[in-house]
Amino acid sequence: MMLDRRSLLAAGLVLGIPAAQARRPRDMRVILLGQSLIQQNLCAPPWPGMDAIVRRMAGADVIFTDLETAIDGPGAGPPTRTGEVLHAAKPDVIDCLKTMGVTMVTTANNHAWDLGSGGILTAIDALDRRGIVHAGTGRDLETASRAAFQNTPAGRVALVSAAAGAIRDGAAATAERPGVAEIRRLASGELDPGDVVRTLDAIRAARSSAATVIFCLHNHYWEKVQADTPEWQRSFARACIDAGASTFVAHGTPLMQGMEQYKGAPIFHGLGNFIFQTRKADGAYGPATWRSLIVDARFRDGRFQGADLVPVQLDARKYGGEYSAGYPVLAKERSTRFGTGR
């Protein structure tokens, strides 16, 4: 009896490849970006070099960044900061990120509360309306701590996120109050055990529902030299991998820190800035603030297969306006390869 191609596939005989292997999903392409301290809609009109950035990221299943600004809209509260350290933007900055292809953001950071609890809820609503997956803040501690999920043609991916340091009184989520999922550090220097357990439990729960889990920490417990990674963060990152995270990504310091692999999983201790619009005077930040990477990573069944590290350069100039331009362009340096998978 002759078998057609469909019958051969069902029988696991196509080109001698077992049927289970023939049906295996393709690798998931996940792009990890530095934090986006975006204060204006930089996409209208597009900045010079934006098209090249968009083309470089096109086709990714997930594009992830840190929305490091409060969103000003209906329901937002009055500013909780003044001057150059207030970061609040209109919802069209989210439209700009979406135009670039961003599908997923963490909202756990020290500026999420710059327009109070109302600003946190306004950001959540604005992201939901635009179909951007988000984690790290919520209407209470339970929702702020748990994973958010994105379904892609290559499988399901989860995001769990939290913030450590510089979370002011009133900004942290509680059982009764909207806010940020906070990880506190005790006077001893150790992380609060209850916060750690809650976070690791959220990662484990996410891993039970998604093969690929991203954990993001926005950290402001900095070392004296900002480029140095705290030892506690290295230990915590490894605990996150042990709990089921496919990768650990950190933001917070306005420059890059190191990277490593642990049990095959990539750990990015500080990806610096993807967009960095600041009111501070020209020269307030050193050259390292204006350099970063696009991490173009691939995962197979949640396991890291390697990544291309694409250098980007940010424009530090103000051009006479209130904010530094702060937008990225592809740098002249070539991409490098990181990681070999497990």
C-alpha positions in Angstrom: 0.0 0.0 0.0 1.3 3.4 -0.9 1.5 6.0 1.9 1.1 9.7 1.1 3.3 12.3 2.9 0.8 13.0 5.7 0.6 9.2 6.4 4.4 9.0 6.4 4.6 11.9 8.8 2.1 10.3 11.1 4.2 7.2 11.0 7.3 9.1 11.8 9.0 8.1 8.6 9.6 11.4 6.7 13.2 11.5 5.8 13.9 9.1 8.6 13.1 11.7 11.2 10.9 10.6 14.2 7.5 12.2 14.1 8.0 13.9 17.5 11.1 15.5 16.3 9.6 16.6 13.0 6.8 18.4 14.9 9.1 20.1 17.4 8.4 23.8 17.7 11.0 26.2 16.3 13.3 28.1 18.6 11.7 31.1 20.4 13.5 34.4 19.5 13.5 36.8 22.5 15.0 40.3 22.4 16.0 41.7 25.7 16.6 45.5 25.9 17.9 47.9 28.5 15.5 50.2 30.4 13.4 52.6 28.5 13.3 55.9 30.4 11.1 57.4 27.6 9.5 60.8 28.2 8.3 61.8 24.7 6.9 60.0 21.7 10.2 59.6 19.9 8.5 57.8 17.0 6.5 60.9 15.8 8.5 61.7 13.8 10.9 58.7 13.9 14.4 59.6 15.2 17.4 59.1 12.8 18.4 55.4 13.0 15.0 54.2 14.3 14.2 52.2 11.1 17.5 50.3 11.4 16.7 49.4 15.0 13.2 48.2 14.0 14.6 46.1 11.2 17.2 44.5 13.4 14.5 43.4 15.9 11.9 42.5 13.3 10.5 38.9 13.5 11.2 38.4 17.1 8.6 36.5 19.1 9.1 38.6 22.2 10.7 42.1 22.6 11.1 43.1 26.3 12.1 46.3 28.0 11.6 48.2 31.3 9.0 51.0 31.1 10.7 53.3 33.5 8.2 56.1 33.7 4.9 56.8 35.3 2.0 57.2 32.8 0.0 60.4 33.0 -3.7 59.9 32.1 -7.2 59.7 33.6 -6.9 58.6 37.2 -3.2 59.4 37.7 -2.4 61.3 40.9 -0.3 64.4 41.5 3.5 64.1 41.2 5.2 62.5 44.2 8.6 64.0 43.0 9.6 67.4 41.7 12.3 68.7 39.3 14.7 66.6 37.3 13.9 63.3 39.1 10.2 63.3 38.2 9.6 60.9 35.3 6.0 60.9 33.9 4.9 60.6 30.3 1.8 60.5 28.2 0.5 57.1 27.1 1.8 57.8 23.5 5.2 56.7 24.7 3.8 53.2 25.0 2.5 53.6 21.4 6.1 54.4 20.4 7.5 51.3 22.1 4.8 49.2 20.4 5.7 50.7 17.0 9.2 49.4 17.6 7.8 46.0 18.2 7.9 45.8 22.0 5.5 43.1 23.3 6.4 42.9 27.0 7.5 45.3 29.7 8.3 45.3 33.4 6.7 48.1 35.3 8.5 47.4 38.6 10.9 50.3 39.1 11.5 53.3 41.3 9.7 55.7 39.0 6.4 53.7 38.7 5.0 55.6 41.6 6.0 59.1 40.4 2.2 59.9 39.9 1.1 57.9 43.0 -1.0 54.8 43.1 -3.3 56.3 40.5 -0.3 56.5 38.1 0.4 52.9 38.6 -3.2 51.9 37.7 -3.2 54.3 34.8 -0.1 52.6 33.4 -1.6 49.2 33.8 -4.7 50.3 32.0 -2.8 51.9 29.2 -0.7 48.8 28.6 -3.7 46.5 28.7 -5.5 48.7 26.1 -2.5 48.4 23.8 -2.0 44.7 24.3 1.4 44.9 25.9 2.2 42.2 28.4 3.4 43.5 31.7 4.4 42.4 35.2 5.9 44.0 38.4 3.0 46.3 39.5 -0.6 45.5 40.3 -3.7 46.4 42.2 -2.3 44.6 45.2 0.8 42.6 46.2 -0.6 39.3 44.8 -1.2 40.7 41.3 2.0 42.7 41.3 4.1 39.6 42.2 2.6 37.0 39.8 3.7 36.3 36.2 2.2 37.7 33.1 2.1 35.5 29.9 2.5 36.0 26.2 1.6 33.3 23.7 3.7 33.2 20.6 3.9 30.8 17.6 7.0 29.3 19.2 5.4 28.7 22.6 4.4 30.5 25.7 6.7 32.9 27.6 6.2 34.3 31.1 7.5 37.4 32.8 8.0 37.8 36.6 9.6 41.0 37.9 10.3 43.0 41.0 12.2 46.1 42.2 14.8 46.4 44.9 16.0 49.7 46.4 14.7 53.3 46.1 11.1 52.2 46.5 9.7 55.0 48.6 7.1 54.8 51.3 3.7 54.2 49.7 5.1 52.8 46.4 5.2 49.1 47.4 2.2 47.0 46.8 0.4 45.6 49.8 -2.6 43.3 50.3 -4.8 46.5 50.2 -2.8 48.9 48.1 -1.6 49.1 44.4 2.1 49.3 43.9 5.4 47.7 43.0 6.4 44.2 43.8 9.3 45.0 46.1 12.3 43.0 47.3 13.7 44.7 50.4 17.2 44.5 51.8 17.5 44.2 55.6 19.9 46.1 57.8 22.1 43.0 57.8 22.5 43.3 54.0 20.5 40.2 53.4 17.4 40.2 51.2 14.1 40.0 53.1 13.4 36.2 53.2 9.6 36.6 52.8 10.1 38.8 49.7 12.6 36.2 48.2 10.2 33.3 48.9 7.3 35.1 47.3 9.4 35.9 44.2 10.8 32.4 43.8 7.3 30.9 44.2 6.1 33.2 41.4 8.9 31.9 39.2 8.0 28.3 40.0 4.4 28.9 39.3 5.2 30.6 36.0 7.5 27.7 35.0 4.6 25.3 35.4 2.6 27.2 32.7 5.4 28.3 30.3 8.6 26.7 29.2 10.4 30.1 28.9 10.4 32.4 31.9 12.0 35.8 32.1 12.8 37.2 35.5 13.6 40.9 35.7 15.0 42.8 38.7 15.2 46.6 38.7 17.9 47.2 41.3 18.9 50.4 43.1 21.0 48.8 45.9 24.1 49.8 44.0 27.8 49.2 44.8 30.2 52.1 45.2 31.3 51.5 41.7 28.0 51.3 39.7 29.5 49.0 37.1 30.1 46.3 39.8 27.5 43.6 40.4 26.6 43.0 44.0 27.4 39.5 45.3 23.9 39.3 46.7 22.5 39.9 43.2 24.7 37.1 41.7 23.4 34.7 44.4 19.8 35.8 43.9 20.0 35.5 40.1 21.2 31.9 40.5 18.4 31.2 42.9 16.0 32.5 40.2 17.4 30.2 37.6 17.2 27.3 40.1 13.5 28.1 40.6 12.8 27.9 36.9 13.8 31.1 35.2 15.2 30.7 31.7 17.0 34.0 32.0 17.7 36.7 34.6 17.7 40.4 33.4 18.6 43.4 35.6 18.1 47.1 35.1 18.5 50.0 37.5 22.0 51.2 37.2 22.2 53.7 34.3 25.0 51.7 32.7 25.8 48.1 31.9 27.2 45.4 34.2 28.5 42.0 33.6 26.9 38.8 32.3 27.4 35.1 33.0 25.9 31.7 32.4 24.6 29.5 35.2 23.5 26.0 34.5 23.4 27.1 30.9 21.0 30.0 31.5 22.1 33.5 30.7 22.3 36.1 33.5 22.5 39.8 32.4 23.3 41.7 35.6 22.7 45.1 34.0 21.6 46.0 30.5 21.8 49.7 31.0 19.6 51.9 28.9 17.8 51.4 25.6 16.1 54.8 25.8 17.4 57.4 28.3 15.7 60.8 28.4 16.8 62.8 31.4 16.4 66.4 32.5 19.9 66.4 34.1 22.5 68.7 32.7 24.7 67.7 29.8 27.7 65.8 31.2 25.9 64.6 34.3 26.4 61.1 33.2 29.5 59.5 31.8 30.0 57.9 28.4 29.0 54.4 29.8 25.5 55.6 30.3 25.0 56.1 26.6 26.1 52.6 25.5 24.1 49.5 25.6 23.2 46.2 23.9 20.3 44.6 22.2 20.3 40.9 23.3 18.9 38.8 20.5 18.5 35.4 22.2 17.0 32.1 21.3 15.4 29.5 23.5 14.3 26.0 22.8 11.8 24.5 25.3 12.9 27.2 27.7 16.6 26.4 27.3 19.0 29.0 26.1 20.6 28.3 22.7 22.8 31.4 22.5 22.4 35.2 21.7 23.7 37.9 19.5 24.8 41.0 21.4 24.2 44.0 19.2 25.9 47.2 20.4 23.8 50.4 20.4 24.8 54.0 21.1 22.4 56.6 22.6 22.3 60.3 21.8 23.2 62.2 24.9 22.5 65.7 23.6 19.5 67.9 24.5 19.3 69.9 21.2 17.9 72.8 23.2 14.9 70.9 24.6 14.0 69.8 28.2 15.2 66.2 27.8 18.3 64.6 26.4 17.4 63.0 23.1 18.2 59.6 24.7 17.4 57.5 21.6 19.4 54.5 20.4 21.1 53.8 17.1 23.0 50.8 16.0 26.7 51.2 16.8 29.5 50.7 14.4 30.9 47.8 16.3 30.0 44.3 15.1 27.6 42.0 17.0 29.2 39.3 19.2 28.0 35.9 20.1 27.2 34.9 23.7 26.5 31.5 25.2 26.4 28.0 23.8 23.2 26.7 25.5 23.0 23.7 27.8 
